[in-house]
Amino acid sequence: MGTAWVPAANSGARAVGGRDAARRRQVAPGTAGTAERGAAAEAERSAGSRWTWALPARPRPARRCPPRPAMRSPAPAALGLLLLLLPPPPAEAGKKATPCRRCRELVDKFNQGMVDTAKKNFGGGNTAWEEKSLSKYEFRADRVVFPWCTRQRERHPATEVRLLEITEGLCGSSDFECHSLLEEHEERLEAWWLRLKKDFPDLFEWFCVKTLKVCCSPGTYGPDCVACQGGSQRPCSGNGRCSGDGSRQGDGSCQCHLGYQGATCSDCVDGYFSSLRNATHSVCTACDESCKTCTGPSNRDCGQCAVGWAQEDGACVDVDECAADTPPCGDQQYCENVNGSFVCEECDSACVGCTGKGPGLCKECVPGYTKESGQCADVDECAGPEKACTRQNENCYNTPGSFVCVCPEGFEDTEDACVQTQAPGGEVAEGDPTRQPSREDL
């Protein structure tokens, strides 16, 4: 038996070393036929071919992933029970996310996955040598492992394993829209990760804006991604929000922040003055509280005083509404002045009219109170020279502004007197006429 030397082609055969002699192709002398000569000639025509031992060509297996197994729908009865057991969705769930928002969320999670896996070791064996020696293949690998499809990893497994870990963490278990978006565009994300991210480092711009065309770049809006009012660099002069900014929706109009107005939010509303204005920036600052309009920050810069303030000696000062000839508050209230306004507070319960807070500022005292040391104090009717409670054995108890008459324990209340009651054994129950009743009795 002899062996045949044939040039190894770039496809359809594998080159093997001289030490693997057991696997060399054996050809009997004089039996190399037309097929072998044709293979040799074809190998010679291949660019970059070299002489080596060759194995017979074997068909290359298909690299495509098998389709996902179909999910069997649950029985209607089981589905109905499941829906009853599930908690009601939150209010936000009723608002369907726009394609741009879904794309942005996917990109944000992908970017976060890149951060989370940046310091992890994805190599095997001598990782430092592998990263140094095989780094040129990082962006040219052509087979990747995805959660739903395991393919043969080649060239640089480390970067592919990292991609696998990132993609596995992108979507929650119940986030069907995220899973659908990821599966639909797996090849695009794979292509960016392996070949394009050096040229297009901004994944959102490349994926959502340029490739899927569901979003716009910041500062632009609408189907054609035109610039917002005020330009894409500083939409709405930086003082408002552009309607549809960053999406394929909206009309580009400005929704101004507090203190700003105008088509590009560059003008100040009443109560604010322009503290900075040039070709690129406009800053509005709040006036003093005494000003309706102003040209500066103090109460002397007012163009017009606010309600509750009046012009006096070139400045807007507070008007004391409580000092008016006709009091602004009710008979049982007193007035307190505050900046630009006033408040009405209730008088103390001991007062009939008052000028301020507390029993010391009463105009008059209510019945049951009397002026003592300038304050309305409670009158103790039970301590007076005349008995407040006139029935026999009756006790008197003072209360704020009044008093009560109560029969002591062991006595029965009648119309004319407190009559002592009999004990169950026929003995008269002992009672203490001076013992005070409980709070409930009063």
LUMTIVO-197927 format. One line per 4 residues: for each residue z, y, x of C-alpha. Coordinates in steps of 0.2 Angstrom, whole numbers. Layout:
BEGIN
Z,Y,X  ...
REM end
This chain:
BEGIN
0,0,0  -4,17,6  0,35,1  -11,49,-4
-10,67,2  -14,79,-12  -11,98,-13  2,103,-25
-3,115,-39  7,129,-45  8,121,-63  9,103,-69
18,95,-53  34,97,-44  35,99,-25  48,86,-17
55,85,0  51,72,13  68,64,11  64,59,-7
52,45,-1  57,34,-15  50,45,-28  33,48,-19
17,43,-27  10,27,-20  -9,25,-21  -17,9,-15
-31,11,-1  -48,13,-9  -41,15,-26  -40,34,-27
-51,37,-42  -60,51,-50  -44,58,-58  -35,59,-42
-49,68,-33  -51,80,-48  -32,84,-47  -34,87,-28
-49,99,-31  -40,108,-44  -25,110,-33  -36,117,-19
-43,130,-31  -25,136,-35  -19,152,-26  -5,149,-14
-6,130,-14  1,120,1  0,102,6  15,92,0
19,76,-9  16,77,-28  22,68,-43  11,65,-58
10,79,-70  21,78,-85  20,88,-101  32,103,-102
44,103,-117  43,117,-129  55,131,-126  56,138,-143
73,136,-152  73,125,-167  76,134,-184  93,136,-190
99,123,-202  98,129,-220  114,133,-228  117,123,-244
122,134,-259  139,130,-267  140,123,-284  140,137,-297
158,132,-303  165,132,-285  156,149,-282  164,157,-297
181,151,-292  179,157,-274  174,175,-281  190,175,-291
201,171,-276  193,184,-265  201,201,-264  192,215,-272
181,224,-259  187,242,-253  180,257,-260  169,260,-245
161,243,-247  151,250,-262  142,262,-251  128,253,-242
127,257,-224  110,265,-218  99,256,-206  103,269,-193
122,267,-195  120,248,-194  110,250,-178  122,262,-170
136,251,-174  128,236,-166  124,247,-150  141,253,-149
148,236,-150  135,230,-137  140,245,-125  159,240,-128
155,222,-123  147,228,-107  162,238,-103  174,223,-107
164,211,-97  160,222,-82  174,215,-71  173,197,-76
166,183,-64  151,176,-72  145,166,-56  148,148,-51
153,143,-33  149,157,-20  147,171,-33  147,185,-19
132,176,-11  123,173,-27  125,191,-33  118,197,-16
104,184,-14  98,182,-32  101,200,-38  82,202,-38
80,190,-52  93,198,-63  80,207,-73  67,193,-73
75,178,-80  65,171,-94  77,160,-103  94,165,-111
108,156,-120  111,164,-138  125,158,-150  112,150,-161
100,143,-148  104,134,-131  90,136,-119  88,130,-101
96,144,-90  86,148,-74  85,160,-60  102,169,-62
114,161,-74  128,174,-71  119,188,-80  114,177,-94
131,170,-97  137,188,-98  124,192,-111  130,177,-121
148,183,-120  143,201,-126  132,194,-140  145,182,-146
157,197,-149  146,209,-158  148,203,-176  163,198,-186
163,181,-195  160,189,-212  148,203,-206  132,196,-213
122,212,-210  126,212,-192  122,194,-189  105,197,-198
101,212,-188  106,203,-172  96,188,-176  81,198,-181
80,208,-165  87,195,-152  71,195,-142  71,214,-140
90,215,-135  86,201,-122  71,210,-115  81,226,-113
95,217,-105  84,207,-93  70,219,-89  71,236,-96
89,243,-94  86,250,-77  72,261,-84  80,264,-101
99,265,-98  102,272,-115  102,257,-127  104,268,-142
89,279,-138  78,264,-133  83,252,-147  87,262,-162
76,278,-159  61,272,-150  59,254,-154  66,251,-172
63,269,-177  78,270,-189  87,284,-180  83,300,-172
90,308,-155  105,320,-157  99,337,-163  84,330,-173
82,323,-191  70,317,-204  56,304,-204  48,313,-189
64,317,-180  61,336,-180  73,348,-172  88,354,-182
90,373,-187  95,382,-171  86,369,-160  90,351,-154
101,357,-139  113,367,-150  110,363,-168  117,376,-180
123,387,-165  136,374,-161  146,381,-176  140,368,-190
133,351,-194  115,348,-196  111,338,-212  103,322,-206
107,325,-188  103,309,-178  95,300,-193  79,298,-202
86,307,-217  92,324,-222  84,341,-223  90,349,-207
100,363,-216  116,369,-208  134,366,-215  144,379,-206
162,377,-200  176,388,-206  172,407,-202  154,405,-200
139,408,-211  120,410,-211  105,399,-209  110,394,-191
129,398,-193  128,412,-181  136,426,-193  154,428,-197
162,428,-215  174,441,-221  191,439,-212  182,435,-196
175,446,-182  162,442,-169  172,440,-152  157,433,-142
138,434,-146  123,431,-134  107,422,-134  115,405,-134
132,407,-142  141,415,-156  160,415,-158  169,421,-174
188,424,-173  200,427,-187  206,444,-192  224,450,-193
231,444,-210  231,461,-216  212,464,-215  199,459,-227
186,464,-214  188,469,-196  181,473,-179  195,467,-169
211,456,-169  225,469,-174  230,477,-191  222,494,-184
205,486,-182  203,483,-201  188,489,-210  196,485,-227
214,480,-231  217,463,-239  225,462,-256  244,466,-255
241,477,-240  238,496,-240  231,509,-227  245,519,-219
244,529,-203  228,520,-198  234,503,-200  235,490,-215
254,488,-219  262,476,-232  265,483,-250  283,480,-256
279,474,-274  298,472,-277  301,490,-275  289,495,-289
296,505,-304  293,490,-316  300,474,-308  287,461,-307
299,447,-311  309,441,-327  326,446,-333  334,431,-325
325,432,-309  325,442,-293  310,447,-283  308,443,-264
294,452,-254  283,442,-243  268,448,-232  254,453,-244
263,446,-260  280,442,-268  290,428,-275  301,427,-290
317,417,-288  330,411,-302  347,420,-303  363,411,-300
370,402,-316  385,414,-316  374,429,-318  366,439,-332
353,447,-322  354,449,-303  347,458,-288  347,444,-276
353,426,-272  370,420,-276  385,425,-288  389,440,-278
373,449,-283  375,447,-302  372,462,-313  384,455,-326
393,438,-328  390,425,-341  404,421,-353  418,411,-345
416,420,-328  423,437,-322  421,448,-307  433,444,-293
430,453,-276  413,457,-281  408,440,-287  407,431,-303
420,418,-303  425,405,-316  439,409,-328  453,395,-330
456,395,-348  469,382,-347  480,393,-336  480,408,-347
496,414,-356  489,407,-373  487,389,-375  468,385,-376
471,368,-384  483,370,-399  485,352,-406  501,342,-402
501,332,-386  483,338,-382  478,341,-364  467,355,-358
455,353,-344  445,367,-336  426,366,-333  414,378,-325
412,393,-337  422,384,-351  436,370,-355  439,354,-365
453,347,-375  457,329,-374  470,317,-380  479,308,-366
478,289,-364  488,279,-377  485,293,-390  474,293,-405
463,308,-409  466,315,-426  461,331,-435  478,339,-432
486,330,-417  486,317,-404  496,302,-412  503,289,-401
496,272,-405  506,255,-408  506,241,-395  500,223,-401
518,217,-401  524,230,-412  531,241,-398  525,258,-395
513,259,-381  519,271,-367  507,284,-363  508,299,-351
502,315,-360  499,323,-343  488,310,-336  470,316,-334
456,307,-342  442,299,-332  426,309,-329  417,298,-343
430,303,-356  426,321,-352
REM end
